[in-house]
Amino acid sequence: MRSCIAVVLVTVLCCGFCLADAPKLDKGVRIEANGAPIDIEIGHLVPDAVDFNGDGRKDLVVGQFKEGCIRLYLNEGTDAAPVFKEGKPLEAAGQVIKLDAG
């Protein structure tokens, strides 16, 4: 019985330390393009910030679950205060790039 209590006590103490060190996340924000929140038809988005066009500013590339579409939002602001243009599907050789789910 004492060993069970000791195990429970150690577990509670360890969990307390783990939770105390857990990262604290800020509240989420909606990212805007053309002055309106980016709204995608279906969830499961995969965003990435990368200087896509080589202008020194990070653009937003968003993979979308529905139809495997990849959209590019070019940044006309700065990295600290981005201003994204309307998103356009990525293309290669004139064809929209799509990645199948699964």
C-alpha positions in Angstrom: 0.0 0.0 0.0 2.8 2.4 0.9 4.6 1.7 -2.4 1.4 2.5 -4.3 1.0 5.8 -2.5 4.7 6.6 -3.2 4.2 5.8 -6.9 1.1 8.0 -7.1 2.9 10.8 -5.2 6.0 10.6 -7.5 3.7 10.5 -10.6 1.7 13.6 -9.4 4.9 15.5 -8.6 6.5 14.6 -12.0 3.4 15.6 -13.9 3.3 18.9 -12.0 6.9 19.6 -13.1 6.1 18.6 -16.7 3.1 20.8 -16.8 4.9 23.7 -15.3 7.5 23.5 -18.1 5.0 23.1 -20.9 5.1 25.9 -23.4 2.4 28.5 -23.2 0.8 29.3 -26.6 -0.6 32.7 -27.5 -4.2 33.0 -28.7 -4.5 32.3 -32.4 -5.0 35.1 -34.9 -6.6 35.1 -38.3 -4.2 35.9 -41.2 -5.6 38.3 -43.8 -5.2 38.6 -47.5 -6.6 41.7 -49.4 -7.9 43.0 -46.0 -10.1 40.0 -45.2 -9.4 36.8 -43.2 -8.1 33.9 -45.3 -11.0 31.5 -45.5 -10.6 28.1 -47.0 -13.5 25.8 -47.8 -12.3 22.9 -45.7 -9.8 22.6 -42.8 -6.6 20.6 -42.6 -4.4 23.4 -43.8 -0.6 23.2 -44.0 0.9 26.8 -43.9 4.5 27.7 -44.4 6.2 31.1 -44.5 9.0 31.2 -47.1 10.4 33.8 -49.5 8.9 32.2 -52.5 9.7 34.9 -55.1 13.1 36.0 -53.8 12.2 39.6 -52.8 13.5 39.2 -49.3 10.0 39.0 -47.7 8.4 35.9 -46.4 5.3 34.9 -48.4 2.6 32.4 -47.3 2.2 29.1 -48.9 -0.8 27.1 -47.8 -1.5 23.5 -48.7 -5.2 22.6 -48.6 -6.8 19.2 -47.9 -9.7 19.6 -50.4 -8.5 18.8 -53.9 -4.9 19.0 -52.8 -4.7 22.7 -53.8 -1.6 24.7 -52.9 -2.1 28.5 -52.7 0.4 31.2 -52.7 -0.1 34.6 -50.9 2.6 37.1 -51.8 3.7 39.5 -49.1 3.7 43.2 -50.0 4.6 44.3 -46.5 7.5 43.3 -44.3 8.3 40.2 -42.3 7.3 42.0 -39.1 4.1 43.4 -40.6 3.1 41.2 -43.6 0.5 42.4 -46.1 -0.7 39.4 -48.2 -2.2 39.7 -51.7 -5.1 37.4 -52.7 -4.0 33.8 -52.8 -3.5 32.1 -56.2 -3.1 28.3 -56.9 0.5 27.3 -57.6 1.1 26.3 -61.2 3.8 24.4 -63.1 3.9 24.5 -66.9 0.5 26.2 -66.9 -1.2 23.5 -64.8 -2.4 23.9 -61.3 -0.4 21.8 -58.9 -2.5 19.4 -56.8 -1.4 16.8 -54.3 -3.7 13.8 -53.6 -4.6 13.2 -50.0 -3.5 10.0 -48.4 
